[in-house]
Amino acid sequence: MSNLSKSLIVFVASLLLLSCGCFSQPSGVTSSTIPLTANDKYTVIQRGVKGKDWTICLLLPFWPVSAYGALQSVKKENGCDGLINVSSNTEFCPLPGIGYMEINIRGDAIKLENNKNKVE
């Protein structure tokens, strides 16, 4: 076997090994997912709720993934109008030939007492 083919085998094996780890990146932090003013009244119905939106990737994602989709999953699961004290992060786990991408969102679920700022 020539030196070039050995180097190519080592290079490909290294790429496969390096592609098998997951990484996470902060996506954002905000005080609220809906506009709140001093006149708005709300009740925190649950603290530390989580939601996610995910997709599988080959070269490109099979379907779009977004923080909006993650927020909608939290609202649906918890029956809330929005979140306060919000943070989100993006995780990507590449595997040989395929990858998994996920956007996570966390915060405190709130229910508005006045409906003028309610966003569906």
N, CA, C and O atoms as CSV, one atom per row, in Angstrom:
chain,resi,resn,atom,element,x,y,z
A,1,MET,N,N,0.845,-1.165,0.000
A,1,MET,CA,C,0.000,0.000,0.000
A,1,MET,C,C,0.900,1.240,0.000
A,1,MET,O,O,1.882,1.305,0.739
A,2,SER,N,N,0.558,2.204,-0.822
A,2,SER,CA,C,1.397,3.398,-0.933
A,2,SER,C,C,1.147,4.345,0.237
A,2,SER,O,O,0.152,4.230,0.953
A,3,ASN,N,N,2.071,5.281,0.409
A,3,ASN,CA,C,1.928,6.273,1.475
A,3,ASN,C,C,0.694,7.142,1.283
A,3,ASN,O,O,0.077,7.561,2.262
A,4,LEU,N,N,0.325,7.420,0.036
A,4,LEU,CA,C,-0.841,8.245,-0.261
A,4,LEU,C,C,-2.126,7.552,0.177
A,4,LEU,O,O,-2.998,8.180,0.776
A,5,SER,N,N,-2.244,6.260,-0.121
A,5,SER,CA,C,-3.459,5.541,0.276
A,5,SER,C,C,-3.531,5.368,1.794
A,5,SER,O,O,-4.622,5.420,2.361
A,6,LYS,N,N,-2.394,5.163,2.463
A,6,LYS,CA,C,-2.393,5.096,3.929
A,6,LYS,C,C,-2.832,6.430,4.524
A,6,LYS,O,O,-3.623,6.471,5.467
A,7,SER,N,N,-2.314,7.510,3.967
A,7,SER,CA,C,-2.687,8.838,4.457
A,7,SER,C,C,-4.171,9.103,4.241
A,7,SER,O,O,-4.829,9.698,5.094
A,8,LEU,N,N,-4.696,8.666,3.109
A,8,LEU,CA,C,-6.119,8.847,2.813
A,8,LEU,C,C,-6.977,8.050,3.789
A,8,LEU,O,O,-7.998,8.553,4.257
A,9,ILE,N,N,-6.592,6.837,4.100
A,9,ILE,CA,C,-7.327,6.003,5.060
A,9,ILE,C,C,-7.312,6.655,6.444
A,9,ILE,O,O,-8.348,6.717,7.107
A,10,VAL,N,N,-6.171,7.131,6.879
A,10,VAL,CA,C,-6.067,7.791,8.178
A,10,VAL,C,C,-6.921,9.068,8.196
A,10,VAL,O,O,-7.591,9.355,9.188
A,11,PHE,N,N,-6.893,9.823,7.107
A,11,PHE,CA,C,-7.669,11.054,7.015
A,11,PHE,C,C,-9.169,10.764,7.106
A,11,PHE,O,O,-9.878,11.432,7.859
A,12,VAL,N,N,-9.656,9.789,6.360
A,12,VAL,CA,C,-11.081,9.431,6.370
A,12,VAL,C,C,-11.485,8.892,7.742
A,12,VAL,O,O,-12.548,9.242,8.254
A,13,ALA,N,N,-10.653,8.054,8.332
A,13,ALA,CA,C,-10.957,7.529,9.668
A,13,ALA,C,C,-11.005,8.656,10.697
A,13,ALA,O,O,-11.858,8.649,11.585
A,14,SER,N,N,-10.099,9.619,10.585
A,14,SER,CA,C,-10.095,10.770,11.502
A,14,SER,C,C,-11.362,11.597,11.346
A,14,SER,O,O,-11.940,12.036,12.340
A,15,LEU,N,N,-11.799,11.815,10.115
A,15,LEU,CA,C,-13.033,12.559,9.881
A,15,LEU,C,C,-14.236,11.852,10.492
A,15,LEU,O,O,-15.102,12.492,11.087
A,16,LEU,N,N,-14.288,10.547,10.346
A,16,LEU,CA,C,-15.396,9.786,10.928
A,16,LEU,C,C,-15.399,9.875,12.446
A,16,LEU,O,O,-16.456,10.031,13.057
A,17,LEU,N,N,-14.229,9.778,13.058
A,17,LEU,CA,C,-14.146,9.879,14.518
A,17,LEU,C,C,-14.507,11.278,15.003
A,17,LEU,O,O,-15.203,11.428,16.007
A,18,LEU,N,N,-14.043,12.290,14.302
A,18,LEU,CA,C,-14.336,13.666,14.703
A,18,LEU,C,C,-15.798,14.025,14.506
A,18,LEU,O,O,-16.314,14.898,15.205
A,19,SER,N,N,-16.470,13.382,13.581
A,19,SER,CA,C,-17.858,13.723,13.295
A,19,SER,C,C,-18.843,13.051,14.243
A,19,SER,O,O,-20.051,13.225,14.082
A,20,CYS,N,N,-18.375,12.302,15.207
A,20,CYS,CA,C,-19.273,11.565,16.099
A,20,CYS,C,C,-19.475,12.231,17.449
A,20,CYS,O,O,-19.877,11.556,18.397
A,21,GLY,N,N,-19.218,13.505,17.576
A,21,GLY,CA,C,-19.445,14.197,18.838
A,21,GLY,C,C,-20.539,15.230,18.690
A,21,GLY,O,O,-20.755,15.752,17.596
A,22,CYS,N,N,-21.227,15.532,19.766
A,22,CYS,CA,C,-22.287,16.542,19.749
A,22,CYS,C,C,-21.730,17.868,20.259
A,22,CYS,O,O,-20.799,17.890,21.064
A,23,PHE,N,N,-22.299,18.958,19.789
A,23,PHE,CA,C,-21.929,20.258,20.325
A,23,PHE,C,C,-23.170,21.107,20.493
A,23,PHE,O,O,-24.180,20.902,19.820
A,24,SER,N,N,-23.079,22.059,21.397
A,24,SER,CA,C,-24.192,22.926,21.748
A,24,SER,C,C,-23.741,24.374,21.658
A,24,SER,O,O,-22.589,24.697,21.945
A,25,GLN,N,N,-24.659,25.236,21.260
A,25,GLN,CA,C,-24.342,26.654,21.116
A,25,GLN,C,C,-25.518,27.468,21.646
A,25,GLN,O,O,-26.659,27.210,21.264
A,26,PRO,N,N,-25.265,28.448,22.517
A,26,PRO,CA,C,-26.368,29.299,22.984
A,26,PRO,C,C,-26.983,30.051,21.808
A,26,PRO,O,O,-26.265,30.569,20.953
A,27,SER,N,N,-28.310,30.111,21.768
A,27,SER,CA,C,-29.001,30.790,20.669
A,27,SER,C,C,-29.528,32.149,21.076
A,27,SER,O,O,-29.592,33.057,20.247
A,28,GLY,N,N,-29.908,32.309,22.335
A,28,GLY,CA,C,-30.447,33.596,22.744
A,28,GLY,C,C,-31.009,33.591,24.141
A,28,GLY,O,O,-31.276,32.543,24.731
A,29,VAL,N,N,-31.183,34.803,24.660
A,29,VAL,CA,C,-31.779,35.024,25.971
A,29,VAL,C,C,-32.689,36.241,25.836
A,29,VAL,O,O,-32.310,37.238,25.221
A,30,THR,N,N,-33.879,36.162,26.406
A,30,THR,CA,C,-34.794,37.305,26.385
A,30,THR,C,C,-35.651,37.301,27.643
A,30,THR,O,O,-35.802,36.272,28.301
A,31,SER,N,N,-36.204,38.450,27.965
A,31,SER,CA,C,-37.027,38.552,29.171
A,31,SER,C,C,-38.419,37.969,28.949
A,31,SER,O,O,-39.023,37.457,29.892
A,32,SER,N,N,-38.944,38.036,27.723
A,32,SER,CA,C,-40.293,37.557,27.459
A,32,SER,C,C,-40.459,37.236,25.977
A,32,SER,O,O,-39.802,37.829,25.122
A,33,THR,N,N,-41.352,36.283,25.687
A,33,THR,CA,C,-41.637,35.955,24.289
A,33,THR,C,C,-42.820,36.753,23.750
A,33,THR,O,O,-43.128,36.677,22.561
A,34,ILE,N,N,-43.478,37.512,24.611
A,34,ILE,CA,C,-44.572,38.388,24.189
A,34,ILE,C,C,-44.332,39.769,24.780
A,34,ILE,O,O,-43.714,39.883,25.838
A,35,PRO,N,N,-44.809,40.824,24.118
A,35,PRO,CA,C,-44.599,42.162,24.666
A,35,PRO,C,C,-45.403,42.366,25.950
A,35,PRO,O,O,-46.619,42.174,25.965
A,36,LEU,N,N,-44.723,42.751,27.014
A,36,LEU,CA,C,-45.381,43.012,28.295
A,36,LEU,C,C,-45.111,44.453,28.700
A,36,LEU,O,O,-44.004,44.962,28.525
A,37,THR,N,N,-46.129,45.102,29.242
A,37,THR,CA,C,-45.983,46.469,29.744
A,37,THR,C,C,-46.259,46.469,31.240
A,37,THR,O,O,-46.601,45.442,31.825
A,38,ALA,N,N,-46.103,47.640,31.846
A,38,ALA,CA,C,-46.350,47.764,33.293
A,38,ALA,C,C,-47.822,47.534,33.634
A,38,ALA,O,O,-48.142,47.195,34.773
A,39,ASN,N,N,-48.722,47.712,32.664
A,39,ASN,CA,C,-50.156,47.533,32.913
A,39,ASN,C,C,-50.616,46.087,32.752
A,39,ASN,O,O,-51.740,45.755,33.128
A,40,ASP,N,N,-49.780,45.240,32.211
A,40,ASP,CA,C,-50.162,43.842,31.992
A,40,ASP,C,C,-50.078,43.049,33.281
A,40,ASP,O,O,-49.168,43.232,34.090
A,41,LYS,N,N,-51.042,42.171,33.451
A,41,LYS,CA,C,-51.051,41.279,34.615
A,41,LYS,C,C,-50.968,39.841,34.105
A,41,LYS,O,O,-51.656,39.453,33.161
A,42,TYR,N,N,-50.114,39.077,34.751
A,42,TYR,CA,C,-49.969,37.681,34.362
A,42,TYR,C,C,-49.678,36.848,35.591
A,42,TYR,O,O,-49.284,37.362,36.638
A,43,THR,N,N,-49.879,35.556,35.443
A,43,THR,CA,C,-49.599,34.597,36.507
A,43,THR,C,C,-48.605,33.576,35.977
A,43,THR,O,O,-48.775,33.040,34.882
A,44,VAL,N,N,-47.570,33.311,36.757
A,44,VAL,CA,C,-46.622,32.247,36.393
A,44,VAL,C,C,-47.298,30.927,36.753
A,44,VAL,O,O,-47.577,30.654,37.921
A,45,ILE,N,N,-47.556,30.111,35.725
A,45,ILE,CA,C,-48.264,28.850,35.985
A,45,ILE,C,C,-47.319,27.668,36.159
A,45,ILE,O,O,-47.688,26.649,36.743
A,46,GLN,N,N,-46.097,27.810,35.647
A,46,GLN,CA,C,-45.101,26.750,35.862
A,46,GLN,C,C,-43.713,27.297,35.560
A,46,GLN,O,O,-43.508,27.992,34.565
A,47,ARG,N,N,-42.771,26.979,36.426
A,47,ARG,CA,C,-41.386,27.430,36.231
A,47,ARG,C,C,-40.562,26.338,35.560
A,47,ARG,O,O,-40.812,25.147,35.745
A,48,GLY,N,N,-39.581,26.764,34.781
A,48,GLY,CA,C,-38.631,25.831,34.178
A,48,GLY,C,C,-39.213,24.906,33.127
A,48,GLY,O,O,-38.813,23.745,33.048
A,49,VAL,N,N,-40.150,25.389,32.315
A,49,VAL,CA,C,-40.700,24.537,31.254
A,49,VAL,C,C,-39.721,24.478,30.090
A,49,VAL,O,O,-38.922,25.392,29.887
A,50,LYS,N,N,-39.794,23.395,29.331
A,50,LYS,CA,C,-38.871,23.179,28.214
A,50,LYS,C,C,-39.641,22.737,26.988
A,50,LYS,O,O,-40.679,22.083,27.089
A,51,GLY,N,N,-39.122,23.101,25.838
A,51,GLY,CA,C,-39.680,22.645,24.576
A,51,GLY,C,C,-38.567,22.542,23.559
A,51,GLY,O,O,-37.480,23.087,23.755
A,52,LYS,N,N,-38.841,21.836,22.464
A,52,LYS,CA,C,-37.808,21.703,21.444
A,52,LYS,C,C,-38.439,21.532,20.071
A,52,LYS,O,O,-39.592,21.124,19.934
A,53,ASP,N,N,-37.655,21.855,19.076
A,53,ASP,CA,C,-37.975,21.597,17.683
A,53,ASP,C,C,-36.730,20.933,17.103
A,53,ASP,O,O,-35.614,21.348,17.416
A,54,TRP,N,N,-36.895,19.926,16.279
A,54,TRP,CA,C,-35.736,19.158,15.826
A,54,TRP,C,C,-35.887,18.738,14.369
A,54,TRP,O,O,-36.979,18.793,13.803
A,55,THR,N,N,-34.788,18.323,13.780
A,55,THR,CA,C,-34.773,17.796,12.420
A,55,THR,C,C,-33.590,16.851,12.251
A,55,THR,O,O,-32.662,16.839,13.059
A,56,ILE,N,N,-33.642,16.076,11.205
A,56,ILE,CA,C,-32.548,15.181,10.827
A,56,ILE,C,C,-31.922,15.738,9.553
A,56,ILE,O,O,-32.633,16.209,8.666
A,57,CYS,N,N,-30.610,15.687,9.460
A,57,CYS,CA,C,-29.896,16.262,8.314
A,57,CYS,C,C,-29.073,15.185,7.608
A,57,CYS,O,O,-28.458,14.334,8.251
A,58,LEU,N,N,-29.071,15.236,6.306
A,58,LEU,CA,C,-28.062,14.513,5.531
A,58,LEU,C,C,-27.062,15.573,5.098
A,58,LEU,O,O,-26.137,15.879,5.849
A,59,LEU,N,N,-27.220,16.133,3.922
A,59,LEU,CA,C,-26.430,17.312,3.574
A,59,LEU,C,C,-27.152,18.573,4.028
A,59,LEU,O,O,-26.526,19.538,4.469
A,60,LEU,N,N,-28.480,18.553,3.915
A,60,LEU,CA,C,-29.334,19.653,4.346
A,60,LEU,C,C,-30.409,19.087,5.275
A,60,LEU,O,O,-30.692,17.890,5.231
A,61,PRO,N,N,-31.007,19.930,6.110
A,61,PRO,CA,C,-32.088,19.444,6.981
A,61,PRO,C,C,-33.277,18.924,6.160
A,61,PRO,O,O,-33.580,19.462,5.095
A,62,PHE,N,N,-33.944,17.884,6.654
A,62,PHE,CA,C,-35.128,17.347,5.975
A,62,PHE,C,C,-36.302,18.316,6.057
A,62,PHE,O,O,-37.080,18.416,5.108
A,63,TRP,N,N,-36.446,19.031,7.171
A,63,TRP,CA,C,-37.481,20.045,7.340
A,63,TRP,C,C,-36.915,21.149,8.201
A,63,TRP,O,O,-35.959,20.926,8.944
A,64,PRO,N,N,-37.492,22.348,8.116
A,64,PRO,CA,C,-36.927,23.481,8.868
A,64,PRO,C,C,-37.103,23.309,10.374
A,64,PRO,O,O,-38.052,22.677,10.839
A,65,VAL,N,N,-36.186,23.873,11.104
A,65,VAL,CA,C,-36.215,23.840,12.561
A,65,VAL,C,C,-36.113,25.286,13.039
A,65,VAL,O,O,-35.351,26.074,12.478
A,66,SER,N,N,-36.889,25.644,14.088
A,66,SER,CA,C,-36.888,27.042,14.520
A,66,SER,C,C,-37.210,27.166,16.001
A,66,SER,O,O,-37.800,26.269,16.604
A,67,ALA,N,N,-36.809,28.301,16.576
A,67,ALA,CA,C,-37.163,28.604,17.962
A,67,ALA,C,C,-38.671,28.819,18.076
A,67,ALA,O,O,-39.262,28.529,19.116
A,68,TYR,N,N,-39.291,29.320,17.020
A,68,TYR,CA,C,-40.744,29.505,17.017
A,68,TYR,C,C,-41.459,28.162,17.197
A,68,TYR,O,O,-42.419,28.062,17.961
A,69,GLY,N,N,-40.986,27.139,16.493
A,69,GLY,CA,C,-41.569,25.809,16.645
A,69,GLY,C,C,-41.392,25.269,18.058
A,69,GLY,O,O,-42.294,24.626,18.595
A,70,ALA,N,N,-40.234,25.527,18.664
A,70,ALA,CA,C,-39.993,25.099,20.043
A,70,ALA,C,C,-40.929,25.836,21.001
A,70,ALA,O,O,-41.470,25.232,21.927
A,71,LEU,N,N,-41.123,27.142,20.780
A,71,LEU,CA,C,-42.031,27.932,21.622
A,71,LEU,C,C,-43.460,27.424,21.500
A,71,LEU,O,O,-44.164,27.312,22.504
A,72,GLN,N,N,-43.894,27.115,20.285
A,72,GLN,CA,C,-45.256,26.614,20.099
A,72,GLN,C,C,-45.455,25.270,20.802
A,72,GLN,O,O,-46.540,25.001,21.318
A,73,SER,N,N,-44.432,24.434,20.830
A,73,SER,CA,C,-44.564,23.146,21.531
A,73,SER,C,C,-44.705,23.364,23.039
A,73,SER,O,O,-45.455,22.647,23.700
A,74,VAL,N,N,-43.980,24.360,23.591
A,74,VAL,CA,C,-44.104,24.675,25.024
A,74,VAL,C,C,-45.508,25.196,25.326
A,74,VAL,O,O,-46.136,24.776,26.297
A,75,LYS,N,N,-45.996,26.111,24.490
A,75,LYS,CA,C,-47.327,26.689,24.715
A,75,LYS,C,C,-48.415,25.626,24.640
A,75,LYS,O,O,-49.359,25.642,25.429
A,76,LYS,N,N,-48.282,24.709,23.699
A,76,LYS,CA,C,-49.281,23.644,23.544
A,76,LYS,C,C,-49.256,22.680,24.724
A,76,LYS,O,O,-50.307,22.305,25.242
A,77,GLU,N,N,-48.061,22.279,25.152
A,77,GLU,CA,C,-47.933,21.307,26.246
A,77,GLU,C,C,-48.370,21.878,27.592
A,77,GLU,O,O,-48.890,21.143,28.431
A,78,ASN,N,N,-48.164,23.189,27.813
A,78,ASN,CA,C,-48.415,23.777,29.128
A,78,ASN,C,C,-49.642,24.677,29.182
A,78,ASN,O,O,-49.992,25.162,30.258
A,79,GLY,N,N,-50.301,24.914,28.062
A,79,GLY,CA,C,-51.489,25.757,28.048
A,79,GLY,C,C,-51.198,27.188,28.472
A,79,GLY,O,O,-52.023,27.821,29.132
A,80,CYS,N,N,-50.043,27.695,28.102
A,80,CYS,CA,C,-49.656,29.051,28.513
A,80,CYS,C,C,-49.756,30.013,27.335
A,80,CYS,O,O,-49.869,29.595,26.183
A,81,ASP,N,N,-49.713,31.319,27.644
A,81,ASP,CA,C,-49.754,32.349,26.615
A,81,ASP,C,C,-48.362,32.731,26.130
A,81,ASP,O,O,-48.211,33.230,25.015
A,82,GLY,N,N,-47.360,32.506,26.943
A,82,GLY,CA,C,-45.993,32.858,26.582
A,82,GLY,C,C,-45.016,32.447,27.668
A,82,GLY,O,O,-45.388,31.781,28.634
A,83,LEU,N,N,-43.755,32.852,27.501
A,83,LEU,CA,C,-42.701,32.539,28.469
A,83,LEU,C,C,-42.010,33.819,28.900
A,83,LEU,O,O,-41.899,34.773,28.130
A,84,ILE,N,N,-41.545,33.826,30.141
A,84,ILE,CA,C,-40.651,34.876,30.638
A,84,ILE,C,C,-39.354,34.210,31.077
A,84,ILE,O,O,-39.307,32.997,31.280
A,85,ASN,N,N,-38.295,35.020,31.224
A,85,ASN,CA,C,-36.972,34.509,31.617
A,85,ASN,C,C,-36.532,33.383,30.683
A,85,ASN,O,O,-36.255,32.267,31.125
A,86,VAL,N,N,-36.474,33.687,29.408
A,86,VAL,CA,C,-36.306,32.692,28.358
A,86,VAL,C,C,-34.846,32.558,27.939
A,86,VAL,O,O,-34.133,33.553,27.812
A,87,SER,N,N,-34.415,31.337,27.728
A,87,SER,CA,C,-33.106,31.062,27.118
A,87,SER,C,C,-33.289,29.941,26.107
A,87,SER,O,O,-34.204,29.125,26.214
A,88,SER,N,N,-32.404,29.920,25.132
A,88,SER,CA,C,-32.474,28.850,24.134
A,88,SER,C,C,-31.067,28.459,23.707
A,88,SER,O,O,-30.118,29.231,23.840
A,89,ASN,N,N,-30.961,27.253,23.197
A,89,ASN,CA,C,-29.682,26.791,22.657
A,89,ASN,C,C,-29.935,25.844,21.495
A,89,ASN,O,O,-31.005,25.248,21.372
A,90,THR,N,N,-28.932,25.725,20.657
A,90,THR,CA,C,-28.989,24.838,19.499
A,90,THR,C,C,-27.984,23.720,19.708
A,90,THR,O,O,-26.830,23.972,20.054
A,91,GLU,N,N,-28.417,22.495,19.499
A,91,GLU,CA,C,-27.539,21.337,19.618
A,91,GLU,C,C,-27.470,20.631,18.269
A,91,GLU,O,O,-28.469,20.515,17.559
A,92,PHE,N,N,-26.283,20.167,17.935
A,92,PHE,CA,C,-26.085,19.428,16.689
A,92,PHE,C,C,-25.248,18.197,16.986
A,92,PHE,O,O,-24.186,18.291,17.602
A,93,CYS,N,N,-25.723,17.061,16.551
A,93,CYS,CA,C,-25.003,15.796,16.740
A,93,CYS,C,C,-24.748,15.169,15.376
A,93,CYS,O,O,-25.614,14.485,14.829
A,94,PRO,N,N,-23.565,15.401,14.830
A,94,PRO,CA,C,-23.262,14.770,13.545
A,94,PRO,C,C,-22.807,13.327,13.745
A,94,PRO,O,O,-21.996,13.031,14.622
A,95,LEU,N,N,-23.330,12.468,12.941
A,95,LEU,CA,C,-22.919,11.066,12.905
A,95,LEU,C,C,-22.432,10.791,11.492
A,95,LEU,O,O,-22.734,11.579,10.596
A,96,PRO,N,N,-21.715,9.742,11.252
A,96,PRO,CA,C,-21.263,9.472,9.880
A,96,PRO,C,C,-22.451,9.373,8.915
A,96,PRO,O,O,-23.264,8.453,9.004
A,97,GLY,N,N,-22.534,10.329,8.001
A,97,GLY,CA,C,-23.576,10.322,6.981
A,97,GLY,C,C,-24.886,10.962,7.357
A,97,GLY,O,O,-25.719,11.192,6.480
A,98,ILE,N,N,-25.106,11.258,8.611
A,98,ILE,CA,C,-26.389,11.823,9.043
A,98,ILE,C,C,-26.150,12.697,10.269
A,98,ILE,O,O,-25.160,12.517,10.979
A,99,GLY,N,N,-27.041,13.629,10.516
A,99,GLY,CA,C,-26.919,14.489,11.684
A,99,GLY,C,C,-28.274,14.782,12.297
A,99,GLY,O,O,-29.307,14.609,11.650
A,100,TYR,N,N,-28.270,15.220,13.532
A,100,TYR,CA,C,-29.483,15.539,14.274
A,100,TYR,C,C,-29.324,16.952,14.822
A,100,TYR,O,O,-28.354,17.234,15.525
A,101,MET,N,N,-30.266,17.850,14.508
A,101,MET,CA,C,-30.215,19.219,15.002
A,101,MET,C,C,-31.464,19.490,15.828
A,101,MET,O,O,-32.567,19.069,15.477
A,102,GLU,N,N,-31.263,20.210,16.944
A,102,GLU,CA,C,-32.356,20.462,17.874
A,102,GLU,C,C,-32.221,21.870,18.444
A,102,GLU,O,O,-31.124,22.295,18.808
A,103,ILE,N,N,-33.336,22.590,18.520
A,103,ILE,CA,C,-33.372,23.886,19.197
A,103,ILE,C,C,-34.199,23.705,20.459
A,103,ILE,O,O,-35.358,23.294,20.399
A,104,ASN,N,N,-33.599,24.014,21.600
A,104,ASN,CA,C,-34.261,23.900,22.901
A,104,ASN,C,C,-34.583,25.293,23.415
A,104,ASN,O,O,-33.802,26.227,23.234
A,105,ILE,N,N,-35.745,25.427,24.060
A,105,ILE,CA,C,-36.135,26.692,24.671
A,105,ILE,C,C,-36.604,26.400,26.091
A,105,ILE,O,O,-37.304,25.417,26.333
A,106,ARG,N,N,-36.212,27.267,27.033
A,106,ARG,CA,C,-36.556,27.098,28.450
A,106,ARG,C,C,-37.035,28.422,29.014
A,106,ARG,O,O,-36.575,29.484,28.596
A,107,GLY,N,N,-37.948,28.360,29.949
A,107,GLY,CA,C,-38.426,29.583,30.591
A,107,GLY,C,C,-39.537,29.277,31.579
A,107,GLY,O,O,-39.813,28.119,31.889
A,108,ASP,N,N,-40.169,30.338,32.067
A,108,ASP,CA,C,-41.289,30.221,33.000
A,108,ASP,C,C,-42.581,30.496,32.240
A,108,ASP,O,O,-42.727,31.550,31.621
A,109,ALA,N,N,-43.523,29.546,32.285
A,109,ALA,CA,C,-44.789,29.671,31.560
A,109,ALA,C,C,-45.709,30.655,32.272
A,109,ALA,O,O,-45.862,30.603,33.492
A,110,ILE,N,N,-46.325,31.560,31.494
A,110,ILE,CA,C,-47.242,32.543,32.075
A,110,ILE,C,C,-48.595,32.495,31.375
A,110,ILE,O,O,-48.708,32.088,30.219
A,111,LYS,N,N,-49.612,32.924,32.111
A,111,LYS,CA,C,-50.967,33.078,31.589
A,111,LYS,C,C,-51.350,34.531,31.795
A,111,LYS,O,O,-51.305,35.032,32.919
A,112,LEU,N,N,-51.726,35.210,30.723
A,112,LEU,CA,C,-52.116,36.620,30.822
A,112,LEU,C,C,-53.506,36.730,31.437
A,112,LEU,O,O,-54.394,35.930,31.142
A,113,GLU,N,N,-53.680,37.729,32.292
A,113,GLU,CA,C,-54.990,37.979,32.890
A,113,GLU,C,C,-55.805,38.933,32.039
A,113,GLU,O,O,-57.034,38.865,32.051
A,114,ASN,N,N,-55.148,39.830,31.292
A,114,ASN,CA,C,-55.846,40.658,30.319
A,114,ASN,C,C,-55.406,40.197,28.940
A,114,ASN,O,O,-54.216,39.976,28.715
A,115,ASN,N,N,-56.323,40.053,28.035
A,115,ASN,CA,C,-56.026,39.408,26.748
A,115,ASN,C,C,-55.608,40.373,25.647
A,115,ASN,O,O,-55.501,39.949,24.496
A,116,LYS,N,N,-55.367,41.640,25.937
A,116,LYS,CA,C,-55.077,42.575,24.845
A,116,LYS,C,C,-53.732,42.282,24.168
A,116,LYS,O,O,-53.574,42.603,22.990
A,117,ASN,N,N,-52.765,41.690,24.861
A,117,ASN,CA,C,-51.461,41.379,24.249
A,117,ASN,C,C,-51.314,39.895,23.908
A,117,ASN,O,O,-50.231,39.453,23.526
A,118,LYS,N,N,-52.382,39.136,24.043
A,118,LYS,CA,C,-52.295,37.696,23.788
A,118,LYS,C,C,-51.957,37.448,22.337
A,118,LYS,O,O,-52.627,37.963,21.441
A,119,VAL,N,N,-50.915,36.657,22.096
A,119,VAL,CA,C,-50.461,36.332,20.750
A,119,VAL,C,C,-50.647,34.851,20.531
A,119,VAL,O,O,-50.179,34.046,21.336
A,120,GLU,N,N,-51.315,34.471,19.468
A,120,GLU,CA,C,-51.515,33.053,19.138
A,120,GLU,C,C,-50.453,32.581,18.185
A,120,GLU,O,O,-50.452,31.415,17.790
